[in-house]
């Protein structure tokens, strides 16, 4: 008698309503090599787990938090070739809830696991595990790396990052700190808070740590940036274009960032929940995507958010260009 090939039969679908791995009931029928004609085959039932999992991939470009320009010293350690332990002092350039950008003097490969340590007060140290995501650039002072924190709940930076979806009512973003407990937080400012900060350089807000109202000031980087200059661009007279949104007439500094170009400090003419209007020495074409930090103070933590240029008009008498820009809202993250 010819040996029959194994023929699996699926008895139950392996996909549950939740999308997590489900059991498959697989039946395999085998006939005996010798035996009376018509003998029943031997059937074995085996449970197998199908690796069918709903992949909750985040859309490309979706930010889980704002990215803050902030410089602080950290200690980075890892195991090099031959299992030799290496420890170096690094510096942050950007921080976010689950990662950041580090400057390190050592050349590292993508995927390299590292351990980060930063000192709080006294002998209190915070430690977290991270991974090198990509090498961004190579500067004379070292290499710039994008890193991902593998323990996002560790609150390694001691900065509270609200969800970007909570910024619908905000017209400005600042990294602020409580003047009592020094707790740092990304603050979304409304019109009244922005006017208060513009006049007094502080805002009255509720502190979750102090559990009481307190005075909040703009947080300063722990390491000064030598490129920062206290000089301010000349103040230009107000020119308000036609608009269909209520805007705040606030004369505040902002910083424009464009890939491949030097950052530019500009003066905003007005702000709204949907965008800003500003003047610049450079002309940005309509539809161009940039990043803006508003308000902006040299040496302080800046929060850059994406914008799109809506209109660009030359001002020949002043040798400047007037621009209108709309904030690019992040897509809704159903996982939050």
C-alpha positions as semicolon CSV with decimal commas, in nm:
position;residue;x (nm);y (nm);z (nm)
1;X;0,000;0,000;0,000
2;X;0,132;0,341;-0,094
3;X;0,202;0,571;0,195
4;X;-0,036;0,862;0,195
5;X;0,106;1,205;0,249
6;X;0,015;1,400;0,557
7;X;-0,274;1,631;0,490
8;X;-0,342;1,884;0,763
9;X;-0,698;1,999;0,809
10;X;-0,777;2,316;0,995
11;X;-1,065;2,280;1,234
12;X;-1,085;2,635;1,377
13;X;-0,986;2,974;1,252
14;X;-0,689;3,120;1,433
15;X;-0,793;3,481;1,448
16;X;-0,984;3,616;1,745
17;X;-1,182;3,935;1,765
18;X;-0,906;4,110;1,956
19;X;-0,638;4,020;1,698
20;X;-0,408;3,848;1,953
21;X;-0,255;3,503;1,882
22;X;-0,522;3,228;1,871
23;X;-0,505;2,849;1,877
24;X;-0,540;2,651;1,556
25;X;-0,685;2,300;1,576
26;X;-0,486;2,102;1,322
27;X;-0,582;1,742;1,237
28;X;-0,334;1,505;1,068
29;X;-0,459;1,176;0,925
30;X;-0,218;0,882;0,887
31;X;-0,294;0,533;0,750
32;X;-0,126;0,226;0,889
33;X;0,123;0,050;0,663
34;X;-0,026;-0,296;0,731
35;X;-0,370;-0,397;0,845
36;X;-0,707;-0,517;0,730
37;X;-0,871;-0,344;0,441
38;X;-1,098;-0,066;0,549
39;X;-0,921;-0,013;0,881
40;X;-0,974;0,334;1,014
41;X;-0,688;0,573;0,995
42;X;-0,523;0,714;1,304
43;X;-0,612;1,077;1,360
44;X;-0,401;1,304;1,581
45;X;-0,528;1,643;1,684
46;X;-0,267;1,904;1,768
47;X;-0,314;2,257;1,893
48;X;-0,083;2,503;1,727
49;X;-0,055;2,872;1,795
50;X;-0,068;3,090;1,492
51;X;0,154;3,391;1,501
52;X;-0,125;3,612;1,387
53;X;-0,106;3,931;1,578
54;X;-0,259;4,261;1,499
55;X;0,032;4,491;1,440
56;X;-0,039;4,824;1,599
57;X;0,207;5,018;1,392
58;X;0,217;5,390;1,444
59;X;0,181;5,596;1,129
60;X;0,510;5,722;0,998
61;X;0,585;6,070;1,125
62;X;0,343;6,049;1,418
63;X;0,499;6,211;1,723
64;X;0,416;6,079;2,065
65;X;0,526;6,408;2,222
66;X;0,681;6,742;2,143
67;X;1,054;6,761;2,084
68;X;1,229;7,013;2,308
69;X;1,560;7,177;2,229
70;X;1,733;7,130;2,563
71;X;2,095;7,074;2,660
72;X;2,184;6,864;2,962
73;X;2,483;6,644;3,047
74;X;2,433;6,268;3,066
75;X;2,665;5,974;3,118
76;X;2,656;5,710;2,846
77;X;2,805;5,363;2,885
78;X;2,811;5,053;2,666
79;X;3,015;4,746;2,582
80;X;3,256;4,787;2,294
81;X;3,444;4,532;2,089
82;X;3,578;4,245;2,294
83;X;3,329;4,314;2,573
84;X;3,522;4,617;2,701
85;X;3,307;4,855;2,904
86;X;3,314;5,214;2,774
87;X;3,187;5,520;2,960
88;X;3,171;5,874;2,820
89;X;3,002;6,206;2,892
90;X;2,736;6,299;2,638
91;X;2,516;6,602;2,582
92;X;2,154;6,621;2,476
93;X;2,046;6,850;2,196
94;X;1,681;6,741;2,176
95;X;1,467;6,551;2,424
96;X;1,123;6,394;2,388
97;X;0,912;6,156;2,590
98;X;1,067;5,841;2,442
99;X;1,402;5,955;2,305
100;X;1,618;6,244;2,198
101;X;1,933;6,348;2,018
102;X;2,274;6,296;2,180
103;X;2,619;6,425;2,098
104;X;2,888;6,165;2,167
105;X;3,260;6,175;2,082
106;X;3,260;5,802;2,002
107;X;3,151;5,637;1,677
108;X;2,865;5,393;1,741
109;X;2,666;5,167;1,513
110;X;2,291;5,168;1,461
111;X;2,117;4,939;1,709
112;X;2,391;4,972;1,973
113;X;2,248;4,934;2,323
114;X;2,361;5,199;2,572
115;X;2,290;5,290;2,933
116;X;2,223;5,652;3,025
117;X;2,268;5,810;3,368
118;X;2,193;6,164;3,480
119;X;2,236;6,322;3,819
120;X;1,945;6,483;3,997
121;X;2,006;6,647;4,333
122;X;2,294;6,535;4,551
123;X;2,380;6,168;4,504
124;X;2,051;6,081;4,336
125;X;2,106;5,933;3,989
126;X;1,856;5,822;3,727
127;X;1,935;5,535;3,491
128;X;1,763;5,406;3,178
129;X;1,838;5,180;2,884
130;X;1,842;5,320;2,530
131;X;1,929;5,222;2,175
132;X;2,102;5,408;1,891
133;X;1,843;5,460;1,619
134;X;2,052;5,646;1,361
135;X;2,357;5,864;1,316
136;X;2,231;6,209;1,222
137;X;2,548;6,408;1,166
138;X;2,918;6,433;1,239
139;X;3,041;6,757;1,394
140;X;3,386;6,861;1,514
141;X;3,268;6,803;1,872
142;X;3,142;6,452;1,802
143;X;2,868;6,244;1,646
144;X;2,497;6,322;1,667
145;X;2,273;6,022;1,732
146;X;1,898;5,979;1,748
147;X;1,822;5,753;2,042
148;X;1,515;5,565;2,161
149;X;1,455;5,508;2,532
150;X;1,364;5,146;2,595
151;X;1,201;5,227;2,929
152;X;0,964;5,515;2,841
153;X;0,788;5,504;3,179
154;X;1,111;5,582;3,362
155;X;1,060;5,961;3,319
156;X;1,433;5,985;3,262
157;X;1,439;6,353;3,161
158;X;1,218;6,464;3,454
159;X;1,001;6,651;3,205
160;X;0,628;6,603;3,170
161;X;0,522;6,571;2,805
162;X;0,149;6,606;2,743
163;X;-0,007;6,441;2,440
164;X;0,020;6,664;2,128
165;X;-0,353;6,616;2,075
166;X;-0,411;6,830;2,387
167;X;-0,269;7,137;2,212
168;X;-0,586;7,228;2,021
169;X;-0,654;7,531;2,242
170;X;-0,291;7,643;2,263
171;X;-0,136;7,928;2,070
172;X;0,216;7,886;2,211
173;X;0,432;7,615;2,369
174;X;0,704;7,655;2,629
175;X;0,925;7,436;2,844
176;X;0,853;7,579;3,188
177;X;0,952;7,491;3,542
178;X;0,790;7,546;3,878
179;X;0,974;7,814;4,075
180;X;0,924;7,613;4,396
181;X;1,000;7,247;4,315
182;X;1,180;7,301;3,980
183;X;0,962;7,042;3,810
184;X;0,977;7,088;3,430
185;X;0,677;7,058;3,203
186;X;0,588;7,128;2,841
187;X;0,319;7,394;2,880
188;X;0,054;7,477;2,621
189;X;-0,031;7,845;2,665
190;X;-0,363;8,004;2,584
191;X;-0,411;8,372;2,499
192;X;-0,419;8,499;2,860
193;X;-0,116;8,294;2,963
194;X;0,082;8,412;2,662
195;X;0,006;8,777;2,738
196;X;0,105;8,721;3,101
197;X;0,434;8,563;2,997
198;X;0,501;8,840;2,745
199;X;0,455;9,106;3,016
200;X;0,605;8,934;3,323
201;X;0,811;8,641;3,185
202;X;0,617;8,407;3,414
203;X;0,280;8,230;3,432
204;X;0,064;8,123;3,725
205;X;-0,020;7,755;3,688
206;X;-0,111;7,458;3,904
207;X;0,183;7,235;3,999
208;X;0,101;6,866;4,034
209;X;0,405;6,807;4,255
210;X;0,341;7,098;4,492
211;X;-0,035;7,031;4,468
212;X;-0,091;7,408;4,471
213;X;-0,081;7,708;4,236
214;X;0,271;7,833;4,174
215;X;0,471;8,067;3,953
216;X;0,619;7,903;3,645
217;X;0,916;8,044;3,455
218;X;1,084;7,942;3,130
219;X;1,326;7,654;3,185
220;X;1,688;7,721;3,095
221;X;1,921;7,459;2,948
222;X;2,167;7,309;3,194
223;X;2,449;7,365;2,944
224;X;2,468;7,708;2,772
225;X;2,480;7,715;2,395
226;X;2,783;7,918;2,280
227;X;2,604;8,005;1,957
228;X;2,319;8,182;2,139
229;X;2,328;8,559;2,112
230;X;2,126;8,801;2,327
231;X;2,089;9,042;2,038
232;X;1,737;9,076;1,901
233;X;1,632;9,151;1,544
234;X;1,493;9,499;1,475
235;X;1,128;9,539;1,559
236;X;0,911;9,606;1,256
237;X;0,575;9,786;1,253
238;X;0,257;9,578;1,255
239;X;0,090;9,486;0,926
240;X;-0,216;9,262;0,969
241;X;-0,340;9,068;0,665
242;X;-0,701;8,966;0,616
243;X;-0,790;8,656;0,816
244;X;-1,088;8,445;0,915
245;X;-0,955;8,341;1,258
246;X;-0,928;8,541;1,577
247;X;-0,564;8,619;1,635
248;X;-0,361;8,753;1,926
249;X;-0,162;9,067;1,852
250;X;0,155;8,968;2,031
251;X;0,507;9,083;1,948
252;X;0,710;8,779;2,049
253;X;1,029;8,621;1,922
254;X;1,015;8,293;1,735
255;X;1,272;8,069;1,569
256;X;1,236;7,916;1,222
257;X;1,412;7,590;1,141
258;X;1,448;7,444;0,793
259;X;1,644;7,134;0,700
260;X;1,975;7,223;0,543
261;X;1,956;7,594;0,641
262;X;2,065;7,798;0,939
263;X;1,805;7,872;1,205
264;X;1,647;8,217;1,182
265;X;1,511;8,424;1,471
266;X;1,203;8,618;1,362
267;X;0,936;8,842;1,518
268;X;0,575;8,724;1,509
269;X;0,310;8,977;1,412
270;X;0,025;8,774;1,556
271;X;-0,065;8,424;1,664
272;X;-0,372;8,202;1,670
273;X;-0,460;7,842;1,749
274;X;-0,422;7,761;1,381
275;X;-0,098;7,938;1,291
276;X;0,121;8,247;1,300
277;X;0,209;8,551;1,090
278;X;0,570;8,672;1,079
279;X;0,827;8,871;0,889
280;X;1,156;8,729;0,771
281;X;1,469;8,823;0,583
282;X;1,422;8,502;0,382
283;X;1,142;8,415;0,145
284;X;0,975;8,081;0,210
285;X;0,763;7,957;-0,083
286;X;0,397;7,874;-0,036
287;X;0,347;7,512;0,063
288;X;0,695;7,492;0,216
289;X;0,716;7,292;0,540
290;X;0,918;7,435;0,828
291;X;0,945;7,405;1,205
292;X;0,883;7,695;1,441
293;X;0,939;7,751;1,813
294;X;0,718;8,026;1,956
295;X;0,785;8,197;2,187
296;X;1,163;8,168;2,166
297;X;1,435;8,276;2,409
298;X;1,801;8,212;2,321
299;X;1,951;7,964;2,567
300;X;1,616;7,832;2,689
301;X;1,437;7,512;2,598
302;X;1,261;7,558;2,263
303;X;0,975;7,345;2,134
304;X;0,967;7,319;1,754
305;X;0,641;7,220;1,584
306;X;0,575;7,168;1,211
307;X;0,409;7,443;1,004
308;X;0,322;7,498;0,639
309;X;0,360;7,833;0,463
310;X;0,018;7,952;0,344
311;X;0,121;8,281;0,182
312;X;0,439;8,477;0,120
313;X;0,441;8,847;0,027
314;X;0,741;9,073;-0,034
315;X;0,775;9,406;0,152
316;X;1,009;9,599;-0,081
317;X;1,035;9,906;0,142
318;X;1,169;9,701;0,432
319;X;1,356;9,439;0,232
320;X;1,160;9,168;0,414
321;X;0,895;8,907;0,341
322;X;0,567;8,867;0,526
323;X;0,450;8,509;0,574
324;X;0,143;8,333;0,703
325;X;0,184;7,978;0,829
326;X;-0,057;7,712;0,953
327;X;0,025;7,452;1,214
328;X;0,033;7,094;1,086
329;X;-0,173;6,891;1,327
330;X;-0,051;6,540;1,404
331;X;-0,281;6,250;1,313
332;X;-0,495;6,112;1,591
333;X;-0,318;5,826;1,771
334;X;-0,586;5,574;1,869
335;X;-0,339;5,401;2,097
336;X;-0,316;5,691;2,342
